Amino acid sequence: MRFLRLGAAGLRGEIGTALTYQLAIRYASAFSTWISETKQKQKPLIGIASDTRKSSEMLKSAVISAREAGVPWVLDPVAVGLL
């Protein structure tokens, strides 16, 4: 069994077993709802950052899918590269 962890570094787990595309969509949806309720904003601005790992594109796509499914937040994609 693979484990999924949530901590200061965010949601962590092995891609494809513990951390799936569907789970990433659910997490993004729950996060945006929590931000909306906490900040009391109808459409909070949420940035999406990524790094150079192979899994970044899949996770970014899942978050964007959550947005397209009607999750109420404004998309602000940010690409983080090597510095």
N, C-alpha and C positions, 0 to 999 in steps of 0.2 A: 504494500500500500504506500502510495506517495503522499507526502504531507504538504499542506498549503499553509503559509505563514503570512500574517499581517503585522507589520511593525513600522518602525520609523522609516525604513527604506521602501515602504509600500507593500504591495502584494507580491509574494515570492513563492515560487513553486516550479516543479519541472514541467516544461511546456509539453502539452499533449497528454499528460497523465493527471497531474494535480491541477495544473492551470490550463484550462481549455478555452477555446474561442467563446463558447457559450457562457462560461463562468466570468470571463472578462467583460462580456456585455452586461451581465447581471451586476457585477461589481461597479461598472461605470454608471449604470442606471441608479443603483443605490447611493453611490457617492454624490451624484448630481442632485438627487432628492434631498439628501442630508444637507448639502451646501445650500440649496434653495430654502430649506426650512430654517437652518441656522442663521443665515445671513438675511433672511426675509426678503429675498429678491426672486422675482418671477423667472428671470433668465440670467443667472449668474454667468460671468465670464470664466471659463475653465480652459487652461492651457494644456496642450498635449505635447509632451517632450519625448524624444526617443534617442537611443544611442545606436551604436554600431552592431549590437548583437543581432543574430539572425531572427530572433523571436520578436524584435521590436516592430517590424512591419505588421505581423499578425495581430499583436496587441493593439497597435494604433488603429488598424482596420476594425477591430472589435469595438473600440471606443467610438469610432466614427459611426459604426452601425447602430450603436445605442442611441446616438444623437439623431440619426435618420429615422429611428423607430418612434420618434416623438418625445424623447426625453427633453425636458424644458431647460436647455442651456445653450449658450452661445459658444460656438467652436472657435478656438484660437490655437491652431496647430503651430508648434514650434519644433524645428529640427535642431537637435544638438549634435554637433559633430566633434571630431577630434580637435583639440586646441593645442 
